[in-house]
Amino acid sequence: MVLLVKEDFRGAESKLFQKKWFDYPALYKVRFPKSYRIKELDFQFRKTRTIHEARLLVKAKEAGVRTPIIYEIDIHNTTLVLEYLGGEILKTLLPKVSKKKMQEICEQLGEDVGKLHNAGIIHGDLTTSNIIKIPAEIQLAFIDFGLGYISDRIEDVGIDMFLLERAFRNTHSTIFDNAWKSVIKGYKKTSIFGKDIESKLLEITSRGRYSERI
């Protein structure tokens, strides 16, 4: 089994480490102070981001998407104590499973992203490193909403999906065509943006290509 994180894992704005929360295996996500920021503003920023991420996790769960259970919100230390999810991230899982299983997982992924977007949740960092398959559960689990925000704009939804598409192209190039077709198929099943998403992705992609040329 591949575990969610290794101990002492540092991200862009936080540090993750495993530790018991009472008798439960837990993941502590700590936002440490940044020395280059004014102390009071730094704390306010870290506090706001911690509370905001917690709210997104709760809102995602209410939308029917599996996320880690929040055990504790420690505002003073700008720390989220989260359920530790044992499982395997899709980044390493997808290349190992059969084509049929891969398509099933990707379709489910698309359905779940559609549920997030229906609830106005933009994940902000949709990659196969932030989605986990837990062996004992049917659902996929979504993690790391640190860059997430609330929006019901098709532009923001499109960018969220564009980031996911780019992650698939870059990380799963050998299975991209079948995998992405399955993601879109699942997305259209649940998302209110389903009928417009492919045209929006084409628009965003074309803008990117234009920017590269100039």
C-alpha positions as CSV (number, residue, x, y, z in Angstrom):
1,M,0.0,0.0,0.0
2,V,1.2,3.5,-0.9
3,L,0.6,5.9,2.0
4,L,-0.7,9.4,1.5
5,V,2.5,11.2,2.5
6,K,5.8,10.6,4.0
7,E,6.7,12.1,7.3
8,D,7.9,15.7,7.2
9,F,6.6,16.5,3.8
10,R,6.8,20.2,2.9
11,G,4.5,21.8,0.3
12,A,4.5,25.4,-1.1
13,E,2.7,26.9,1.9
14,S,2.5,24.2,4.5
15,K,4.3,21.3,6.1
16,L,2.6,17.9,6.5
17,F,3.5,15.2,9.1
18,Q,1.9,12.1,10.5
19,K,1.0,11.9,14.2
20,K,-1.6,10.3,16.4
21,W,-4.6,12.4,17.3
22,F,-5.7,10.6,20.4
23,D,-5.9,7.0,19.1
24,Y,-6.5,7.9,15.5
25,P,-3.7,8.1,12.8
26,A,-3.8,11.7,11.6
27,L,-2.2,14.1,9.2
28,Y,-1.2,17.5,10.6
29,K,-1.2,20.3,8.0
30,V,0.7,23.2,9.5
31,R,1.1,26.6,7.9
32,F,4.3,28.0,9.3
33,P,5.2,31.7,9.5
34,K,7.0,33.4,6.6
35,S,9.8,35.6,7.7
36,Y,9.5,37.9,4.7
37,R,5.9,38.9,5.7
38,I,4.9,41.4,8.4
39,K,4.1,39.3,11.4
40,E,0.5,40.4,12.0
41,L,-0.4,40.1,8.3
42,D,1.4,36.8,8.0
43,F,-0.7,35.3,10.9
44,Q,-3.9,36.7,9.4
45,F,-3.1,35.2,6.0
46,R,-2.3,31.8,7.5
47,K,-5.4,31.9,9.7
48,T,-7.7,32.8,6.8
49,R,-6.2,30.1,4.6
50,T,-6.6,27.5,7.3
51,I,-10.2,28.3,8.0
52,H,-11.0,28.6,4.2
53,E,-9.5,25.2,3.4
54,A,-11.5,23.6,6.3
55,R,-14.7,25.1,4.9
56,L,-13.9,23.8,1.4
57,L,-13.3,20.3,2.8
58,V,-16.7,20.4,4.6
59,K,-18.5,21.8,1.6
60,A,-17.0,19.2,-0.7
61,K,-18.2,16.4,1.7
62,E,-21.6,18.0,1.7
63,A,-21.5,17.8,-2.1
64,G,-21.0,14.1,-2.0
65,V,-17.2,14.0,-2.5
66,R,-14.9,12.1,-0.2
67,T,-12.4,14.3,1.6
68,P,-10.4,13.7,4.8
69,I,-12.4,14.1,8.1
70,I,-11.4,17.2,10.0
71,Y,-10.4,16.2,13.5
72,E,-9.4,19.6,14.8
73,I,-8.8,23.2,13.6
74,D,-6.1,24.8,15.6
75,I,-6.3,28.5,14.8
76,H,-3.5,29.6,17.1
77,N,-1.0,27.3,15.4
78,T,-2.7,27.6,12.0
79,T,-3.0,23.8,11.8
80,L,-5.6,21.4,10.4
81,V,-5.6,17.9,11.9
82,L,-7.0,15.6,9.3
83,E,-7.9,12.0,8.9
84,Y,-4.9,10.0,7.7
85,L,-5.9,8.3,4.4
86,G,-4.1,5.1,3.6
87,G,-4.3,4.3,-0.1
88,E,-2.7,5.1,-3.4
89,I,-2.6,8.3,-5.3
90,L,-3.9,8.1,-8.9
91,K,-0.6,9.2,-10.2
92,T,1.0,5.9,-9.4
93,L,-2.1,3.8,-9.5
94,L,-3.5,4.5,-13.0
95,P,-0.5,3.1,-15.0
96,K,-0.7,-0.2,-13.1
97,V,-4.4,-1.1,-13.5
98,S,-6.1,-2.7,-16.5
99,K,-7.6,-0.4,-19.2
100,K,-11.1,-1.2,-18.0
101,K,-10.3,-0.3,-14.4
102,M,-8.5,2.8,-15.5
103,Q,-11.5,4.0,-17.4
104,E,-13.8,3.2,-14.5
105,I,-11.6,5.2,-12.1
106,C,-11.3,8.2,-14.5
107,E,-15.0,8.3,-15.1
108,Q,-15.6,8.3,-11.4
109,L,-13.0,11.1,-11.1
110,G,-14.9,13.1,-13.7
111,E,-18.2,12.6,-11.8
112,D,-16.7,13.8,-8.6
113,V,-15.1,16.9,-10.1
114,G,-18.6,17.6,-11.5
115,K,-20.0,17.5,-8.0
116,L,-17.4,19.9,-6.8
117,H,-18.1,22.3,-9.5
118,N,-21.9,22.1,-9.0
119,A,-21.3,23.1,-5.4
120,G,-19.2,26.1,-6.5
121,I,-15.9,24.6,-5.4
122,I,-12.8,25.2,-7.5
123,H,-10.1,22.9,-6.3
124,G,-7.3,24.9,-7.7
125,D,-4.7,22.1,-7.9
126,L,-6.4,19.2,-9.7
127,T,-3.8,16.6,-10.4
128,T,-3.7,12.9,-10.0
129,S,-1.3,13.4,-7.0
130,N,-4.2,15.0,-5.1
131,I,-6.7,12.2,-5.6
132,I,-6.5,8.9,-3.7
133,K,-8.0,5.5,-4.2
134,I,-8.7,3.9,-0.8
135,P,-8.8,0.1,-1.1
136,A,-11.7,-0.4,1.3
137,E,-13.9,2.4,-0.2
138,I,-15.7,2.8,-3.4
139,Q,-15.2,6.6,-3.6
140,L,-12.1,8.4,-4.6
141,A,-10.8,10.8,-2.0
142,F,-9.8,14.4,-2.8
143,I,-7.1,16.2,-0.8
144,D,-5.2,19.5,-0.6
145,F,-7.7,22.2,-1.1
146,G,-5.2,24.8,-0.1
147,L,-5.4,26.7,-3.4
148,G,-9.2,26.2,-3.7
149,Y,-11.9,28.9,-3.8
150,I,-15.6,29.4,-4.4
151,S,-16.9,30.3,-7.9
152,D,-19.7,29.4,-10.2
153,R,-18.1,31.1,-13.3
154,I,-17.6,28.8,-16.3
155,E,-14.1,30.4,-16.7
156,D,-12.9,29.2,-13.3
157,V,-14.5,25.8,-13.8
158,G,-12.7,25.6,-17.2
159,I,-9.3,26.5,-15.7
160,D,-9.8,23.9,-13.0
161,M,-10.5,21.3,-15.7
162,F,-7.7,22.6,-17.9
163,L,-5.2,22.0,-15.1
164,L,-6.5,18.5,-14.7
165,E,-6.2,17.9,-18.4
166,R,-2.7,19.2,-18.5
167,A,-1.8,17.0,-15.5
168,F,-3.1,14.0,-17.4
169,R,-1.2,15.0,-20.6
170,N,2.1,15.5,-18.7
171,T,1.9,12.6,-16.3
172,H,-0.2,10.0,-18.1
173,S,0.7,10.5,-21.7
174,T,0.6,6.8,-22.6
175,I,-3.0,6.5,-21.5
176,F,-4.2,10.1,-22.0
177,D,-6.7,9.6,-24.8
178,N,-8.7,6.9,-23.1
179,A,-8.3,8.3,-19.7
180,W,-9.4,11.8,-20.6
181,K,-12.4,10.6,-22.6
182,S,-13.5,8.8,-19.4
183,V,-13.0,11.8,-17.3
184,I,-15.1,14.0,-19.6
185,K,-17.7,11.2,-19.8
186,G,-18.1,11.2,-16.0
187,Y,-18.0,15.0,-15.8
188,K,-20.9,15.3,-18.2
189,K,-22.9,12.9,-16.1
190,T,-23.0,15.1,-13.1
191,S,-21.8,18.7,-13.9
192,I,-24.2,21.5,-14.8
193,F,-21.3,22.8,-16.9
194,G,-21.0,19.5,-18.8
195,K,-22.4,20.6,-22.2
196,D,-20.0,23.6,-22.3
197,I,-16.9,22.2,-20.8
198,E,-15.2,20.9,-24.0
199,S,-15.7,24.2,-25.9
200,K,-14.4,26.1,-22.9
201,L,-11.3,23.8,-22.7
202,L,-10.6,24.5,-26.4
203,E,-10.9,28.2,-25.8
204,I,-8.5,28.1,-22.9
205,T,-6.1,25.9,-24.7
206,S,-6.1,28.2,-27.8
207,R,-5.4,31.2,-25.6
208,G,-2.5,29.4,-24.1
209,R,-1.1,28.6,-27.5
210,Y,-1.5,32.2,-28.6
211,S,0.3,33.4,-25.5
212,E,3.2,31.1,-26.2
213,R,3.5,32.4,-29.8
214,I,3.8,36.0,-28.7
